[in-house]
Structure formats: C-alpha cells, structure tokens
Amino acid sequence: MSGGMRQRVMIAMALACTPRLMLADEPTTALDVTIQAQILDLINRMKDEVGTSVIMITHDLGVIAEAAQYAAVMYTGKVVEYCSVDDLFASPLHPYTEGLMQSTPRLDTLSEPSGHLKVIPGSVPSLYALPRGCSFQDRCPYIMEICREQEPRLETYKNEHQVRCWKYN
C-alpha cells in the first residue's frame, strides 16, 4: 500500500472506534486534496455526530482553518499564541505566527513582484541550547533588549487571545 493508503487505513481504524478524544498528528499529510477534504469532512462529522474532541497537530494552515476552532501555535516546544482560529487568521499577534502567515502561498499574493514567498529569517535554535530570554529573538523583527534577558509569559492580550511576546506585555 502507498503511504497515503496506509494513512487512510489508520484514520479509518481510529474513527471506527468512535473515540471521545482523537489525537491526529498530521492526519492529511501525503494525501491528495480530494482525499484530504474527505478526511477533514469525516473528522468534522465525527465531532458533530459523536461528540468526538480532536487535538490536531499540523503545519498546514489550511487544515487548521478547515477543521479547528482554537489553535495553539508552538515555537521551540512552547505555546507562543493561543486563540480562536478566526482570531488567529484575522490578527496574528506573535511574530512567529505573522511569519507563518506571510510564508504561506495564497492566491491573492501570487502576483507579488518578486514572485517569491516571504521567509522567516534565520534558523530555529537548538532545543539543547536555547538562548536566554525569548527563543525567537534572533529571528524577530521587533527585538527589544528585554527579549534577550527574560522569557515572556503567555499572557492574555485581548479577550481570549493569548500571546508570549514582550511586544504585548
């Protein structure tokens, strides 16, 4: 069986048990868009009909937009932003989240003069040697002195929108 076929079998096995909680780690990776849409529709129906709660781990912002109500954006193993999916796409707060949004291909930005996607500069620090302070500091366009000294706490900025960034603390 192909990788995509094996993935569909695993998802079917998980859903056949009508679980109360399903942990889905990259559930649509390696699936074509038609099968991906069917899987997301099935997961959404399971949430509605059976009351299954789903924790979905994915790098695919399209999957998040389609299947999630709330999102936690993580960087170097820590939540840097947590809010409703609507708030996340309408007004991302953390610089890493902004970078993710800007580096995702979208139809309305394909006509960029350069023809290139924006990238987040720099590289992810080693998890074994994280810098003191904010772990995103060397890649952040809003760097302040406090970012190099202290790690920010995850704080509520607006309503239920939480962010771990000195820009908002």
Long-range contacts (C-beta under 8 A, 24 or more apart in sequence): 3-30, 4-30, 4-31, 4-32, 4-35, 7-31, 8-35, 8-39, 11-39, 11-42, 15-42, 15-43, 15-46, 18-46, 18-50, 18-52, 19-52, 20-51, 20-52, 20-53, 21-52, 21-53, 21-54, 21-55, 22-46, 22-52, 22-53, 22-54, 22-55, 23-54, 23-55, 23-57, 24-54, 24-55, 24-56, 24-57, 24-58, 25-57, 26-57, 26-58, 26-59, 26-60, 27-56, 27-58, 27-63, 28-58, 28-60, 28-63, 29-58, 29-60, 36-63, 40-66, 40-67, 43-67, 61-100, 61-101, 61-104, 64-88, 65-89, 73-97, 73-100, 75-124, 75-135, 75-136, 76-124, 76-125, 76-127, 76-130, 76-135, 76-136, 77-127, 78-135, 78-164, 79-154, 79-162, 79-164, 80-136, 80-154, 80-163, 80-164, 80-165, 81-161, 81-162, 81-163, 81-164, 82-154, 82-161, 82-162, 83-160, 83-161, 83-162, 84-160, 84-161, 87-159, 87-160, 87-161, 91-161, 93-157, 93-161, 93-163, 93-165, 93-167, 93-168, 94-136, 94-163, 94-164, 94-165, 95-136, 95-139, 95-140, 95-141, 95-142, 95-165, 95-167, 96-120, 96-136, 96-139, 99-139, 134-164, 134-165, 134-166, 142-167
